């Protein structure tokens, strides 16, 4: 999971986000918690859509 975490963190950083947490659940669900890299505004649905693609 450490390599996976680094890959996800790098991808998020390139989009302007920080990786806060990763949770792996059953049926292939991967839940990623993010924060804006500049902490100037809260995460909204647009951010979630951007990161999920």
Secondary structure, DSSP 8 states (H G I E B T S, - for coil): -HHHHHHHHHHHHHHTEEEEEEEE-STT-EEEEEEETT-SS---HHHHHHHH-
